[in-house]
Amino acid sequence: MCAATLGAGRRDPLCGACWDGIARVEPPLCSRCGFPFLRFELVGGTDGDCGACATEPPAFDWARAAGLYAGPLRDAVQRFKFGRRPALARPLAALVLEQCAAAVPPRAVLVPIPLARERERERGFNQAALVAERVARGLGAPVRARWLARTRATAPQTELDAAERRANVRGAFVASTAAAGADVVLVDDVLTTGATAGECARALRAAGAASVGLLTVARVL
C-alpha cells in the first residue's frame, strides 16, 4: 500500500507515482457518454456523439469519467471497494473534481448509485456514496442519497455481458418524486456498459428529473 503526502498535513493512500500514472480521460470525448476518441472518429453530422450514442443514445443525458480503468487507477478502485479502504474516497473524488467538474450543471444534485443492503452491510460502506459526498463538497452541491433506491438485489455485473447486465438491473431501481425538476448527477465508481446508470436514469426520469448525468471515477474502454 502506497502512501504519500498530498498537501500540507494531509496523507492519502496514493503515492505520487500512482497519481501521476493514472491515465486521465481527456478530450475529444463523445458529448453524450464521454467516450474518448480521436478527432477523426467524430461522427459526421452530429454534435460530437460517438457511433454507439448516435445509433442508440443512453438513458442518461451525459456521462464523464475521470480516468481509464487500468493500471494504478484500477488497483486503487479495487482496493477501495474490495480491500475496505474508505480513505481512498478522498483522492478518487479529487480526481473526479480535477477532470470532470466543468461538466456538472450549476444547480446539480448528486445522487450516488445505491448498493443492495446486503452488499453494503458486507462491505461496510457504499463506495459511490463516499465519493459523492466528497465531490459534492468540492462543487458546493447537495447530495440526496434517498432520491434513489434499489427495489431488489441483483447479481454482480462483473461476469455478465452487456445484454445480461441490462436484464439483471431492469426494474431494480425506484426514484423519489423529490427529484422532479432537478438536474440530477449520478455518481458511481466505474462505468462499464452503462446498464446500471441507464436504469437509474430511467427511474429518475419517471420521477420527473429534468436531466440526468453521470460522474464516475473510471471507465472501461
C-alpha positions as CSV (number, residue, x, y, z in Angstrom):
1,M,0.0,0.0,0.0
2,C,1.5,3.3,-1.0
3,A,1.0,6.4,0.9
4,A,2.2,9.9,0.1
5,T,1.6,13.4,1.3
6,L,-0.7,15.4,-1.0
7,G,-0.8,18.8,0.6
8,A,0.3,20.2,3.9
9,G,-0.6,17.9,6.8
10,R,-2.7,15.5,4.7
11,R,-1.9,11.9,3.8
12,D,-3.8,9.9,1.1
13,P,-3.2,6.2,0.3
14,L,-2.0,7.0,-3.3
15,C,1.7,7.8,-3.8
16,G,2.8,10.5,-6.2
17,A,3.9,7.9,-8.8
18,C,0.5,6.2,-8.7
19,W,-1.3,9.6,-9.0
20,D,0.9,10.6,-12.0
21,G,0.4,7.2,-13.6
22,I,-3.3,7.4,-13.8
23,A,-4.5,7.6,-17.4
24,R,-6.9,10.6,-17.4
25,V,-9.8,10.7,-19.8
26,E,-9.0,13.7,-22.0
27,P,-10.9,15.4,-24.9
28,P,-12.0,14.9,-27.5
29,L,-14.9,13.0,-26.0
30,C,-18.3,11.8,-27.1
31,S,-20.7,14.6,-25.9
32,R,-23.2,12.0,-24.6
33,C,-21.3,9.1,-23.0
34,G,-17.9,10.8,-22.6
35,F,-16.1,8.0,-24.5
36,P,-12.6,9.3,-25.5
37,F,-11.8,9.1,-29.2
38,L,-9.5,10.6,-31.8
39,R,-10.7,13.7,-33.7
40,F,-11.2,11.8,-36.9
41,E,-13.6,9.4,-35.1
42,L,-16.2,12.0,-34.6
43,V,-19.4,11.1,-36.3
44,G,-20.1,13.4,-39.2
45,G,-23.2,15.5,-38.9
46,T,-23.7,15.0,-35.2
47,D,-22.8,17.3,-32.2
48,G,-19.9,15.1,-31.3
49,D,-21.6,11.8,-30.4
50,C,-19.8,8.5,-30.8
51,G,-21.2,5.9,-33.2
52,A,-22.9,4.0,-30.4
53,C,-24.7,7.0,-29.0
54,A,-25.6,8.3,-32.4
55,T,-27.3,5.0,-33.1
56,E,-28.8,4.2,-29.7
57,P,-28.4,7.1,-27.2
58,P,-28.2,6.0,-23.5
59,A,-30.9,6.9,-21.0
60,F,-28.7,9.4,-19.3
61,D,-28.1,12.8,-20.9
62,W,-24.3,12.8,-20.4
63,A,-21.5,10.9,-18.7
64,R,-18.0,11.8,-17.7
65,A,-15.2,9.6,-16.2
66,A,-12.0,10.9,-14.6
67,G,-9.7,8.1,-15.8
68,L,-9.4,4.8,-17.5
69,Y,-10.0,1.7,-15.5
70,A,-6.4,0.4,-15.9
71,G,-3.1,0.4,-14.1
72,P,-2.9,2.4,-10.8
73,L,-6.5,3.6,-11.0
74,R,-7.9,0.1,-11.4
75,D,-5.8,-1.0,-8.4
76,A,-7.0,1.9,-6.3
77,V,-10.7,1.3,-7.1
78,Q,-10.3,-2.4,-6.3
79,R,-8.6,-1.7,-3.0
80,F,-11.3,0.9,-2.2
81,K,-14.2,-1.5,-2.9
82,F,-12.9,-4.9,-2.0
83,G,-10.0,-4.1,0.3
84,R,-12.2,-2.0,2.5
85,R,-10.1,1.2,2.2
86,P,-12.7,4.0,2.5
87,A,-9.8,6.5,2.9
88,L,-9.3,6.1,-0.9
89,A,-12.5,8.1,-1.4
90,R,-10.6,11.3,-0.9
91,P,-8.0,11.0,-3.7
92,L,-10.5,9.4,-6.1
93,A,-13.0,12.2,-5.5
94,A,-10.2,14.7,-6.0
95,L,-9.5,13.0,-9.4
96,V,-13.2,13.4,-10.4
97,L,-13.1,17.1,-9.5
98,E,-9.9,17.6,-11.4
99,Q,-11.2,16.0,-14.6
100,C,-15.0,16.4,-14.5
101,A,-16.1,19.4,-12.5
102,A,-16.6,21.5,-15.6
103,A,-19.3,19.1,-16.9
104,V,-21.6,19.4,-13.9
105,P,-24.6,21.8,-14.3
106,P,-24.7,24.8,-11.9
107,R,-27.7,23.5,-9.9
108,A,-26.8,19.9,-9.9
109,V,-27.9,17.5,-7.2
110,L,-25.6,14.5,-6.7
111,V,-27.2,11.1,-6.2
112,P,-24.9,8.0,-5.5
113,I,-26.0,4.8,-7.2
114,P,-27.2,2.6,-4.3
115,L,-25.8,-0.8,-3.3
116,A,-28.0,-3.7,-2.3
117,R,-28.4,-3.6,1.5
118,E,-26.7,-6.9,2.0
119,R,-23.7,-5.9,-0.1
120,E,-23.4,-2.6,1.7
121,R,-23.6,-4.3,5.0
122,E,-20.9,-6.8,4.0
123,R,-18.6,-4.1,2.6
124,G,-19.2,-1.6,5.4
125,F,-19.9,1.3,3.1
126,N,-21.3,2.3,-0.3
127,Q,-18.2,3.4,-2.3
128,A,-20.4,5.6,-4.6
129,A,-21.8,7.5,-1.6
130,L,-18.4,8.2,-0.2
131,V,-17.1,9.6,-3.5
132,A,-20.3,11.6,-4.0
133,E,-20.1,13.2,-0.6
134,R,-16.5,14.5,-1.3
135,V,-17.3,15.5,-4.8
136,A,-20.3,17.4,-3.6
137,R,-18.2,19.3,-1.1
138,G,-15.8,20.4,-3.9
139,L,-18.7,21.5,-6.1
140,G,-20.7,23.1,-3.3
141,A,-23.6,20.9,-4.4
142,P,-26.1,18.9,-2.3
143,V,-26.2,15.1,-2.1
144,R,-29.6,13.3,-2.0
145,A,-28.9,9.6,-1.5
146,R,-32.5,8.9,-0.6
147,W,-33.7,10.0,-4.0
148,L,-32.8,6.6,-5.5
149,A,-33.3,3.1,-4.0
150,R,-33.0,-0.5,-5.1
151,T,-36.2,-2.5,-5.3
152,R,-34.3,-5.8,-5.2
153,A,-30.8,-7.2,-5.0
154,T,-29.1,-8.0,-8.3
155,A,-26.4,-10.4,-9.3
156,P,-22.9,-8.9,-9.6
157,Q,-22.4,-7.4,-13.0
158,T,-18.8,-8.3,-13.4
159,E,-19.2,-11.6,-15.2
160,L,-22.1,-10.6,-17.4
161,D,-22.2,-9.4,-21.0
162,A,-23.9,-6.2,-22.0
163,A,-27.3,-7.8,-22.7
164,E,-27.2,-9.8,-19.4
165,R,-26.3,-6.6,-17.5
166,R,-29.3,-4.8,-18.8
167,A,-31.6,-7.7,-18.0
168,N,-30.0,-8.0,-14.5
169,V,-30.8,-4.4,-13.4
170,R,-34.1,-3.9,-15.3
171,G,-36.7,-2.5,-12.9
172,A,-34.2,-2.7,-10.0
173,F,-34.4,1.0,-9.0
174,V,-37.1,3.4,-7.9
175,A,-36.7,7.2,-7.6
176,S,-38.4,9.7,-5.3
177,T,-40.6,12.3,-6.7
178,A,-38.5,14.8,-4.8
179,A,-36.2,14.6,-7.9
180,A,-38.9,16.3,-10.0
181,G,-37.4,19.2,-11.9
182,A,-33.9,18.6,-10.7
183,D,-30.6,18.3,-12.7
184,V,-29.5,15.0,-11.2
185,V,-25.9,13.8,-11.4
186,L,-25.5,10.1,-10.6
187,V,-22.2,9.1,-9.0
188,D,-20.5,5.7,-9.3
189,D,-17.1,4.2,-9.2
190,V,-16.8,2.5,-12.7
191,L,-18.7,2.9,-15.9
192,T,-18.6,-0.3,-18.0
193,T,-21.6,-0.8,-20.3
194,G,-23.8,1.9,-18.6
195,A,-26.5,-0.6,-17.9
196,T,-26.9,0.3,-14.2
197,A,-26.6,4.0,-14.7
198,G,-29.1,3.8,-17.6
199,E,-31.7,2.0,-15.4
200,C,-31.1,4.6,-12.6
201,A,-31.6,7.4,-15.2
202,R,-34.9,5.8,-16.3
203,A,-36.2,5.7,-12.8
204,L,-35.2,9.3,-12.2
205,R,-36.8,10.4,-15.4
206,A,-40.0,8.6,-14.4
207,A,-39.9,10.6,-11.2
208,G,-39.7,13.9,-13.1
209,A,-36.0,14.7,-13.1
210,A,-35.2,17.5,-15.6
211,S,-31.9,15.9,-16.6
212,V,-29.7,13.0,-15.5
213,G,-25.9,13.0,-15.9
214,L,-23.3,10.6,-14.6
215,L,-19.9,11.0,-13.0
216,T,-17.6,8.1,-12.4
217,V,-14.1,7.7,-11.1
218,A,-13.1,5.4,-14.0
219,R,-14.4,3.9,-17.2
220,V,-13.7,0.7,-19.1
221,L,-12.9,1.0,-22.8
